[in-house]
Amino acid sequence: MRRNNTPLLLAAKWLGTVAGILGAVLVAANVGVVGWGFIAWAISSSLWTYAGWAMREPSLILLQAVFLIIDLVGIWRWFFV
């Protein structure tokens, strides 16, 4: 059953998916742009956290919130440590 697929939610889900794929490609390429991969993942996690909230999916919210924290640690370590 499709729930609450407003244009904003649909955009968040698709942009979150694209950002997640981009992050994986940047990290897997291992060509010195890993930090940008973490930024893409953080964007993805943020968008999917919103999507989980909009769809009332606590498990998705928790998963993506934890991923966002991990992404922020990765960004911090890559750019500032």
LOTORMI-773487 format. One record per residue: chain; x, y, z of N, C-alpha, C in turn; residue in one letter. Coordinates in steps of 0.2 Angstrom, whole numbers, plus 5000, padded with zeros to 4 digits. Example, Ala and Ser with C-alpha at 12.3 -4.5 7.8 and 13.67 -1.06 7.14 Angstrom:
! LOTORMI-773487
<cadena: A n_u: 5066 n_v: 4972 n_w: 5039 ca_u: 5062 ca_v: 4978 ca_w: 5039 c_u: 5066 c_v: 4984 c_w: 5039 residuo: A>;
<cadena: A n_u: 5064 n_v: 4989 n_w: 5035 ca_u: 5068 ca_v: 4995 ca_w: 5036 c_u: 5064 c_v: 5000 c_w: 5039 residuo: S>;
This chain:
! LOTORMI-773487
<cadena: A n_u: 5004 n_v: 4994 n_w: 5000 ca_u: 5000 ca_v: 5000 ca_w: 5000 c_u: 5004 c_v: 5006 c_w: 5000 residuo: M>;
<cadena: A n_u: 5003 n_v: 5011 n_w: 4996 ca_u: 5007 ca_v: 5017 ca_w: 4996 c_u: 5004 c_v: 5022 c_w: 5000 residuo: R>;
<cadena: A n_u: 5008 n_v: 5025 n_w: 5005 ca_u: 5005 ca_v: 5029 ca_w: 5010 c_u: 5008 c_v: 5036 c_w: 5009 residuo: R>;
<cadena: A n_u: 5004 n_v: 5041 n_w: 5009 ca_u: 5007 ca_v: 5048 ca_w: 5009 c_u: 5012 c_v: 5050 c_w: 5004 residuo: N>;
<cadena: A n_u: 5011 n_v: 5048 n_w: 4998 ca_u: 5016 ca_v: 5049 ca_w: 4993 c_u: 5015 c_v: 5056 c_w: 4990 residuo: N>;
<cadena: A n_u: 5016 n_v: 5062 n_w: 4994 ca_u: 5016 ca_v: 5068 ca_w: 4991 c_u: 5021 c_v: 5070 c_w: 4987 residuo: T>;
<cadena: A n_u: 5021 n_v: 5075 n_w: 4983 ca_u: 5027 ca_v: 5077 ca_w: 4979 c_u: 5033 c_v: 5078 c_w: 4983 residuo: P>;
<cadena: A n_u: 5033 n_v: 5081 n_w: 4988 ca_u: 5039 ca_v: 5082 ca_w: 4993 c_u: 5042 c_v: 5075 c_w: 4995 residuo: L>;
<cadena: A n_u: 5037 n_v: 5071 n_w: 4997 ca_u: 5040 ca_v: 5065 ca_w: 5000 c_u: 5043 c_v: 5061 c_w: 4994 residuo: L>;
<cadena: A n_u: 5040 n_v: 5061 n_w: 4988 ca_u: 5042 ca_v: 5057 ca_w: 4982 c_u: 5049 c_v: 5060 c_w: 4980 residuo: L>;
<cadena: A n_u: 5050 n_v: 5066 n_w: 4980 ca_u: 5056 ca_v: 5069 ca_w: 4979 c_u: 5062 c_v: 5068 c_w: 4984 residuo: A>;
<cadena: A n_u: 5060 n_v: 5068 n_w: 4990 ca_u: 5065 ca_v: 5066 ca_w: 4996 c_u: 5067 c_v: 5059 c_w: 4995 residuo: A>;
<cadena: A n_u: 5062 n_v: 5054 n_w: 4993 ca_u: 5064 ca_v: 5047 ca_w: 4992 c_u: 5069 c_v: 5046 c_w: 4987 residuo: K>;
<cadena: A n_u: 5067 n_v: 5049 n_w: 4981 ca_u: 5072 ca_v: 5048 ca_w: 4975 c_u: 5078 c_v: 5052 c_w: 4976 residuo: W>;
<cadena: A n_u: 5078 n_v: 5058 n_w: 4978 ca_u: 5085 ca_v: 5062 ca_w: 4980 c_u: 5089 c_v: 5058 c_w: 4985 residuo: L>;
<cadena: A n_u: 5086 n_v: 5055 n_w: 4990 ca_u: 5089 ca_v: 5051 ca_w: 4995 c_u: 5092 c_v: 5045 c_w: 4992 residuo: G>;
<cadena: A n_u: 5089 n_v: 5042 n_w: 4987 ca_u: 5091 ca_v: 5036 ca_w: 4984 c_u: 5097 c_v: 5038 c_w: 4980 residuo: T>;
<cadena: A n_u: 5097 n_v: 5043 n_w: 4976 ca_u: 5102 ca_v: 5045 ca_w: 4971 c_u: 5108 c_v: 5047 c_w: 4975 residuo: V>;
<cadena: A n_u: 5107 n_v: 5051 n_w: 4981 ca_u: 5113 ca_v: 5053 ca_w: 4985 c_u: 5116 c_v: 5047 c_w: 4988 residuo: A>;
<cadena: A n_u: 5112 n_v: 5042 n_w: 4990 ca_u: 5115 ca_v: 5036 ca_w: 4993 c_u: 5120 c_v: 5032 c_w: 4988 residuo: G>;
<cadena: A n_u: 5117 n_v: 5032 n_w: 4982 ca_u: 5121 ca_v: 5028 ca_w: 4977 c_u: 5127 c_v: 5032 c_w: 4976 residuo: I>;
<cadena: A n_u: 5127 n_v: 5039 n_w: 4975 ca_u: 5133 ca_v: 5043 ca_w: 4974 c_u: 5138 c_v: 5042 c_w: 4979 residuo: L>;
<cadena: A n_u: 5136 n_v: 5042 n_w: 4986 ca_u: 5140 ca_v: 5041 ca_w: 4991 c_u: 5144 c_v: 5035 c_w: 4991 residuo: G>;
<cadena: A n_u: 5140 n_v: 5029 n_w: 4989 ca_u: 5143 ca_v: 5023 ca_w: 4989 c_u: 5149 c_v: 5023 c_w: 4983 residuo: A>;
<cadena: A n_u: 5147 n_v: 5026 n_w: 4977 ca_u: 5152 ca_v: 5026 ca_w: 4972 c_u: 5158 c_v: 5030 c_w: 4974 residuo: V>;
<cadena: A n_u: 5157 n_v: 5035 n_w: 4977 ca_u: 5163 ca_v: 5040 ca_w: 4979 c_u: 5167 c_v: 5036 c_w: 4984 residuo: L>;
<cadena: A n_u: 5164 n_v: 5032 n_w: 4989 ca_u: 5168 ca_v: 5029 ca_w: 4994 c_u: 5172 c_v: 5023 c_w: 4990 residuo: V>;
<cadena: A n_u: 5168 n_v: 5019 n_w: 4986 ca_u: 5171 ca_v: 5013 ca_w: 4983 c_u: 5176 c_v: 5015 c_w: 4978 residuo: A>;
<cadena: A n_u: 5176 n_v: 5020 n_w: 4975 ca_u: 5181 ca_v: 5022 ca_w: 4970 c_u: 5188 c_v: 5023 c_w: 4973 residuo: A>;
<cadena: A n_u: 5188 n_v: 5025 n_w: 4980 ca_u: 5195 ca_v: 5025 ca_w: 4983 c_u: 5200 c_v: 5030 c_w: 4979 residuo: N>;
<cadena: A n_u: 5197 n_v: 5035 n_w: 4977 ca_u: 5202 ca_v: 5040 ca_w: 4974 c_u: 5203 c_v: 5047 c_w: 4977 residuo: V>;
<cadena: A n_u: 5202 n_v: 5047 n_w: 4984 ca_u: 5203 ca_v: 5053 ca_w: 4987 c_u: 5197 c_v: 5057 c_w: 4988 residuo: G>;
<cadena: A n_u: 5191 n_v: 5055 n_w: 4987 ca_u: 5185 ca_v: 5059 ca_w: 4988 c_u: 5180 c_v: 5056 c_w: 4993 residuo: V>;
<cadena: A n_u: 5183 n_v: 5052 n_w: 4997 ca_u: 5179 ca_v: 5048 ca_w: 5002 c_u: 5175 c_v: 5053 c_w: 5006 residuo: V>;
<cadena: A n_u: 5178 n_v: 5059 n_w: 5008 ca_u: 5174 ca_v: 5064 ca_w: 5012 c_u: 5168 c_v: 5066 c_w: 5009 residuo: G>;
<cadena: A n_u: 5168 n_v: 5067 n_w: 5002 ca_u: 5162 ca_v: 5069 ca_w: 4998 c_u: 5157 c_v: 5063 c_w: 4998 residuo: W>;
<cadena: A n_u: 5160 n_v: 5057 n_w: 4998 ca_u: 5155 ca_v: 5051 ca_w: 4999 c_u: 5151 c_v: 5052 c_w: 5005 residuo: G>;
<cadena: A n_u: 5154 n_v: 5053 n_w: 5011 ca_u: 5151 ca_v: 5054 ca_w: 5017 c_u: 5146 c_v: 5060 c_w: 5017 residuo: F>;
<cadena: A n_u: 5148 n_v: 5065 n_w: 5014 ca_u: 5143 ca_v: 5071 ca_w: 5013 c_u: 5137 c_v: 5068 c_w: 5009 residuo: I>;
<cadena: A n_u: 5138 n_v: 5065 n_w: 5004 ca_u: 5132 ca_v: 5062 ca_w: 5000 c_u: 5128 c_v: 5058 c_w: 5004 residuo: A>;
<cadena: A n_u: 5131 n_v: 5053 n_w: 5008 ca_u: 5127 ca_v: 5049 ca_w: 5012 c_u: 5124 c_v: 5053 c_w: 5018 residuo: W>;
<cadena: A n_u: 5126 n_v: 5058 n_w: 5020 ca_u: 5123 ca_v: 5062 ca_w: 5025 c_u: 5117 c_v: 5065 c_w: 5022 residuo: A>;
<cadena: A n_u: 5117 n_v: 5067 n_w: 5016 ca_u: 5111 ca_v: 5070 ca_w: 5013 c_u: 5106 c_v: 5065 c_w: 5012 residuo: I>;
<cadena: A n_u: 5108 n_v: 5059 n_w: 5010 ca_u: 5104 ca_v: 5053 ca_w: 5009 c_u: 5100 c_v: 5051 c_w: 5015 residuo: S>;
<cadena: A n_u: 5104 n_v: 5051 n_w: 5021 ca_u: 5101 ca_v: 5049 ca_w: 5027 c_u: 5097 c_v: 5054 c_w: 5030 residuo: S>;
<cadena: A n_u: 5098 n_v: 5060 n_w: 5029 ca_u: 5093 ca_v: 5066 ca_w: 5031 c_u: 5087 c_v: 5065 c_w: 5027 residuo: S>;
<cadena: A n_u: 5087 n_v: 5064 n_w: 5021 ca_u: 5081 ca_v: 5064 ca_w: 5017 c_u: 5077 c_v: 5058 c_w: 5018 residuo: L>;
<cadena: A n_u: 5080 n_v: 5052 n_w: 5020 ca_u: 5077 ca_v: 5046 ca_w: 5021 c_u: 5074 c_v: 5046 c_w: 5028 residuo: W>;
<cadena: A n_u: 5077 n_v: 5050 n_w: 5033 ca_u: 5075 ca_v: 5051 ca_w: 5040 c_u: 5068 c_v: 5055 c_w: 5039 residuo: T>;
<cadena: A n_u: 5068 n_v: 5060 n_w: 5035 ca_u: 5062 ca_v: 5064 ca_w: 5034 c_u: 5057 c_v: 5059 c_w: 5031 residuo: Y>;
<cadena: A n_u: 5059 n_v: 5055 n_w: 5026 ca_u: 5054 ca_v: 5051 ca_w: 5023 c_u: 5051 c_v: 5046 c_w: 5028 residuo: A>;
<cadena: A n_u: 5055 n_v: 5043 n_w: 5032 ca_u: 5053 ca_v: 5039 ca_w: 5037 c_u: 5048 c_v: 5042 c_w: 5042 residuo: G>;
<cadena: A n_u: 5049 n_v: 5048 n_w: 5044 ca_u: 5045 ca_v: 5052 ca_w: 5048 c_u: 5038 c_v: 5054 c_w: 5044 residuo: W>;
<cadena: A n_u: 5038 n_v: 5055 n_w: 5038 ca_u: 5032 ca_v: 5057 ca_w: 5034 c_u: 5028 c_v: 5050 c_w: 5033 residuo: A>;
<cadena: A n_u: 5031 n_v: 5045 n_w: 5033 ca_u: 5028 ca_v: 5038 ca_w: 5032 c_u: 5026 c_v: 5035 c_w: 5038 residuo: M>;
<cadena: A n_u: 5028 n_v: 5038 n_w: 5044 ca_u: 5027 ca_v: 5035 ca_w: 5050 c_u: 5030 c_v: 5028 c_w: 5051 residuo: R>;
<cadena: A n_u: 5037 n_v: 5028 n_w: 5049 ca_u: 5040 ca_v: 5022 ca_w: 5050 c_u: 5046 c_v: 5022 c_w: 5055 residuo: E>;
<cadena: A n_u: 5045 n_v: 5021 n_w: 5061 ca_u: 5050 ca_v: 5022 ca_w: 5066 c_u: 5056 c_v: 5018 c_w: 5065 residuo: P>;
<cadena: A n_u: 5056 n_v: 5012 n_w: 5062 ca_u: 5062 ca_v: 5008 ca_w: 5060 c_u: 5066 c_v: 5012 c_w: 5055 residuo: S>;
<cadena: A n_u: 5063 n_v: 5015 n_w: 5050 ca_u: 5067 ca_v: 5018 ca_w: 5045 c_u: 5070 c_v: 5025 c_w: 5048 residuo: L>;
<cadena: A n_u: 5066 n_v: 5028 n_w: 5052 ca_u: 5069 ca_v: 5034 ca_w: 5056 c_u: 5075 c_v: 5032 c_w: 5060 residuo: I>;
<cadena: A n_u: 5075 n_v: 5027 n_w: 5064 ca_u: 5080 ca_v: 5025 ca_w: 5068 c_u: 5086 c_v: 5023 c_w: 5064 residuo: L>;
<cadena: A n_u: 5085 n_v: 5019 n_w: 5059 ca_u: 5091 ca_v: 5017 ca_w: 5055 c_u: 5094 c_v: 5023 c_w: 5052 residuo: L>;
<cadena: A n_u: 5091 n_v: 5027 n_w: 5049 ca_u: 5094 ca_v: 5033 ca_w: 5045 c_u: 5096 c_v: 5038 c_w: 5050 residuo: Q>;
<cadena: A n_u: 5094 n_v: 5039 n_w: 5056 ca_u: 5096 ca_v: 5044 ca_w: 5061 c_u: 5103 c_v: 5041 c_w: 5063 residuo: A>;
<cadena: A n_u: 5104 n_v: 5034 n_w: 5064 ca_u: 5110 ca_v: 5032 ca_w: 5066 c_u: 5115 c_v: 5032 c_w: 5060 residuo: V>;
<cadena: A n_u: 5113 n_v: 5031 n_w: 5054 ca_u: 5117 ca_v: 5032 ca_w: 5048 c_u: 5120 c_v: 5039 c_w: 5048 residuo: F>;
<cadena: A n_u: 5115 n_v: 5044 n_w: 5049 ca_u: 5117 ca_v: 5051 ca_w: 5049 c_u: 5123 c_v: 5052 c_w: 5054 residuo: L>;
<cadena: A n_u: 5122 n_v: 5050 n_w: 5060 ca_u: 5127 ca_v: 5051 ca_w: 5065 c_u: 5134 c_v: 5048 c_w: 5063 residuo: I>;
<cadena: A n_u: 5134 n_v: 5042 n_w: 5060 ca_u: 5140 ca_v: 5039 ca_w: 5057 c_u: 5143 c_v: 5043 c_w: 5052 residuo: I>;
<cadena: A n_u: 5138 n_v: 5046 n_w: 5047 ca_u: 5141 ca_v: 5050 ca_w: 5042 c_u: 5144 c_v: 5056 c_w: 5044 residuo: D>;
<cadena: A n_u: 5141 n_v: 5059 n_w: 5049 ca_u: 5144 ca_v: 5065 ca_w: 5052 c_u: 5151 c_v: 5064 c_w: 5055 residuo: L>;
<cadena: A n_u: 5151 n_v: 5058 n_w: 5059 ca_u: 5158 ca_v: 5056 ca_w: 5061 c_u: 5163 c_v: 5055 c_w: 5056 residuo: V>;
<cadena: A n_u: 5161 n_v: 5052 n_w: 5050 ca_u: 5165 ca_v: 5051 ca_w: 5044 c_u: 5167 c_v: 5058 c_w: 5041 residuo: G>;
<cadena: A n_u: 5162 n_v: 5063 n_w: 5041 ca_u: 5164 ca_v: 5069 ca_w: 5038 c_u: 5169 c_v: 5073 c_w: 5043 residuo: I>;
<cadena: A n_u: 5168 n_v: 5073 n_w: 5049 ca_u: 5172 ca_v: 5076 ca_w: 5054 c_u: 5179 c_v: 5073 c_w: 5053 residuo: W>;
<cadena: A n_u: 5180 n_v: 5066 n_w: 5053 ca_u: 5187 ca_v: 5063 ca_w: 5053 c_u: 5190 c_v: 5064 c_w: 5046 residuo: R>;
<cadena: A n_u: 5186 n_v: 5064 n_w: 5041 ca_u: 5189 ca_v: 5065 ca_w: 5034 c_u: 5192 c_v: 5073 c_w: 5033 residuo: W>;
<cadena: A n_u: 5188 n_v: 5077 n_w: 5035 ca_u: 5189 ca_v: 5084 ca_w: 5034 c_u: 5193 c_v: 5088 c_w: 5040 residuo: F>;
<cadena: A n_u: 5192 n_v: 5086 n_w: 5046 ca_u: 5194 ca_v: 5090 ca_w: 5051 c_u: 5199 c_v: 5086 c_w: 5056 residuo: F>;
<cadena: A n_u: 5201 n_v: 5080 n_w: 5055 ca_u: 5205 ca_v: 5077 ca_w: 5060 c_u: 5211 c_v: 5074 c_w: 5056 residuo: V>;
